[in-house]
Amino acid sequence: MDEDGNPVVETSFRGRGKDQPGGITLEQRVSLQNQLFKLLESGDVVLKEGIANKTPRLITTAKIHGGLEDMITRKGLSFESIQPTAVKKYVRVTGFKLVDGKKVRLEGEKEKKEAMAAGALEHFGYSHPNNNVVDAFIIAKICEAVYRVRQGKPLSDYPKYQQEIIQSIIKPTPKEKKSKKTEKPNQRRGKSRTAGSHAQNTEQTCLF
């Protein structure tokens, strides 16, 4: 988007190269990275969607995300992240639909994408035939809102459910540290805890 919030690039690209069943090749990953690197410009403000919970092929997805993050950094830019659930919440997509007055869970990727498209149209009057571009547009609008609030625009200018998302990026809630539970010894005095057991030696290491 430009400084006025108007889209200037609307594109969805994929890695070029021979497809590999069940994954993505190194050639395709590098192609994705190169395309993103060429797209980015000095001074860009970047908001990146994180990896969704229970993502299939998590290792492959993490490699793709890591490579794209490297390209952003190599361009001399920084970025902030937002979870997919927060992107949905920004346009009031809950994962449910009303059928005969009852809430029914959205089924399948098609229904979920249609709900996001409807949210973008309702909130911003925006539509695009490519669902990935629609998602990117919503993320860009969140990025724009965060930027404008930091520049002095009142947070109250946005609906309450959007305020929560904007605020979570500007001032994220610190994660609570989990307290460690103290284990109570249950062995007899004078007997090692590992005596007679198959517990791993503490000096051994596990490599994954």
C-alpha positions in Angstrom: 0.0 0.0 0.0 1.0 3.6 -0.5 1.0 6.2 2.2 -2.7 6.9 1.7 -3.6 3.2 2.2 -4.2 2.4 -1.5 -3.0 -0.9 -2.9 0.0 -0.4 -5.3 0.9 -4.1 -5.7 -1.6 -7.0 -5.6 0.1 -10.2 -6.4 0.5 -13.8 -5.3 3.7 -15.6 -6.2 4.9 -19.2 -5.9 8.4 -20.7 -6.1 9.5 -21.4 -9.6 10.8 -24.9 -10.3 9.8 -28.5 -10.6 7.1 -29.6 -8.1 8.0 -32.1 -5.5 5.2 -34.3 -4.1 4.4 -33.5 -0.5 6.8 -30.5 -0.1 8.7 -27.7 -1.7 12.2 -28.0 -3.3 15.1 -25.8 -2.4 15.0 -24.3 -5.8 11.4 -23.2 -5.2 12.2 -21.8 -1.8 15.0 -19.7 -3.2 12.7 -18.5 -6.0 10.2 -17.3 -3.4 12.9 -15.5 -1.5 14.2 -13.8 -4.6 10.8 -12.6 -5.6 10.1 -11.1 -2.2 13.5 -9.5 -2.1 12.8 -7.7 -5.4 9.4 -6.6 -4.2 10.5 -4.9 -1.0 11.6 -1.3 -1.0 13.6 0.8 1.5 11.3 2.3 4.1 8.6 -0.3 3.8 6.7 -1.1 7.0 6.2 -4.8 7.2 3.7 -7.0 9.0 4.0 -10.7 8.5 1.5 -13.4 9.3 2.9 -16.1 11.6 2.5 -19.8 11.3 -0.9 -21.1 12.3 -1.3 -23.7 15.1 -1.5 -27.3 13.9 -0.1 -26.3 10.5 0.5 -29.4 8.3 4.0 -30.0 7.1 5.3 -27.7 9.8 9.0 -28.1 9.1 8.5 -27.2 5.4 6.3 -24.2 6.4 8.9 -23.1 9.0 11.7 -23.2 6.3 9.6 -21.0 4.0 8.8 -18.5 6.7 12.4 -18.4 7.9 13.7 -17.8 4.3 11.3 -14.9 3.8 12.2 -13.4 7.1 15.8 -13.5 6.1 15.0 -11.6 2.9 13.2 -8.9 4.8 16.2 -8.5 7.2 18.7 -8.6 4.3 16.8 -5.7 2.7 17.6 -3.7 5.8 14.0 -3.8 7.1 12.4 -5.0 10.3 9.0 -6.7 10.6 6.3 -7.5 13.2 4.2 -10.6 13.3 0.5 -11.3 13.7 -1.2 -14.6 14.3 -3.7 -15.9 11.7 -6.5 -15.9 14.3 -6.0 -12.2 14.9 -6.2 -11.5 11.2 -9.6 -13.3 11.1 -10.7 -11.4 14.2 -9.9 -8.1 12.6 -12.7 -8.6 10.1 -14.9 -10.5 12.5 -14.4 -13.9 11.1 -15.1 -16.3 13.9 -14.9 -19.7 12.2 -18.7 -20.1 12.5 -21.6 -19.3 10.3 -25.3 -19.0 11.1 -27.6 -21.7 9.7 -31.3 -21.4 10.7 -30.3 -19.2 13.6 -27.8 -21.7 14.9 -24.0 -21.4 14.9 -22.3 -24.0 12.6 -18.6 -24.4 12.2 -17.1 -23.4 8.9 -16.1 -26.5 7.0 -13.2 -26.8 4.5 -10.8 -24.2 3.1 -13.3 -22.9 0.6 -15.8 -21.7 3.2 -13.1 -20.2 5.4 -11.7 -18.2 2.4 -15.1 -17.1 1.4 -15.7 -15.8 5.0 -12.4 -13.8 4.8 -13.4 -12.4 1.4 -16.8 -11.3 2.8 -15.0 -9.7 5.8 -12.7 -7.7 3.5 -15.6 -6.6 1.4 -17.7 -5.6 4.4 -15.0 -3.7 6.2 -13.0 -2.1 3.4 -15.0 -2.5 0.2 -12.2 -4.6 -1.1 -12.4 -7.7 -3.3 -9.9 -9.7 -5.4 -10.2 -13.1 -7.2 -7.2 -14.5 -5.4 -7.8 -15.4 -1.8 -4.2 -15.1 -0.8 -4.2 -11.5 -2.0 -7.4 -10.8 0.1 -5.7 -12.2 3.2 -2.6 -10.0 2.4 -4.8 -7.0 2.0 -6.3 -7.5 5.4 -2.9 -7.9 7.0 -1.7 -4.7 5.2 -4.7 -2.8 6.6 -3.8 -4.0 10.1 -0.2 -2.8 9.4 -1.5 0.6 8.3 -3.7 0.9 11.4 -0.7 0.1 13.7 1.4 2.7 11.8 -1.2 5.4 12.0 -1.9 4.9 15.7 1.9 5.1 16.4 1.8 8.4 14.4 -0.9 9.8 16.7 -4.2 8.7 15.3 -6.6 7.9 18.2 -7.0 4.2 18.8 -10.7 4.9 19.5 -11.2 5.6 15.8 -11.3 1.9 15.3 -13.9 -0.6 16.4 -13.3 -2.3 19.8 -12.4 -5.7 18.2 -9.9 -4.0 16.0 -8.5 -2.0 18.8 -7.5 -5.2 20.6 -5.6 -6.4 17.6 -3.8 -3.1 17.1 -2.9 -2.8 20.7 -1.6 -6.4 20.9 1.0 -5.5 18.3 1.9 -2.0 19.7 2.1 -3.2 23.3 2.0 -7.0 23.4 1.2 -8.6 26.8 4.3 -10.1 28.3 4.2 -13.9 28.5 3.8 -15.3 32.0 6.6 -17.4 33.2 5.6 -20.9 34.2 6.5 -21.8 37.7 8.6 -25.0 38.0 7.0 -27.7 40.2 9.3 -29.0 42.8 9.4 -32.8 42.7 9.0 -34.6 46.0 11.5 -37.4 46.4 9.8 -40.7 46.9 12.8 -43.0 47.2 14.2 -44.4 50.5 17.1 -42.7 52.2 20.5 -43.7 51.0 19.2 -45.0 47.6 19.9 -43.1 44.4 16.9 -42.0 42.5 18.2 -43.7 39.4 19.4 -46.8 41.1 17.9 -49.9 39.5 16.2 -47.8 36.8 16.7 -47.2 33.1 16.9 -43.4 33.5 19.3 -41.7 31.0 22.6 -40.5 32.4 22.6 -36.7 32.9 25.8 -36.4 30.9 24.4 -38.0 27.8 23.0 -35.7 25.2 20.2 -36.2 22.7 20.6 -34.7 19.2 17.7 -34.2 16.9 
